[in-house]
């Protein structure tokens, strides 16, 4: 049973890591741009001739 606890501790050590700066901001920027693009695409009707 002690061996199982040892393996779990080692697994957490391997999975644990310090966050890399910049990735969170880049993720939010990419998602924001995607949402803005989708709003624009749906509002313009995908070029299907909007109301003039």
C-alpha angles and dihedrals in degrees: 000000000000089000090059091053090049091053092049091052091049091048092054090049090054094045095045116089140157114257114254111236116242100028095091092051092046090050093052092047092051093048091047092052091048092051092047090050092050092049090050093046094050094043092052093047094239091285093301093135112281128211111288 
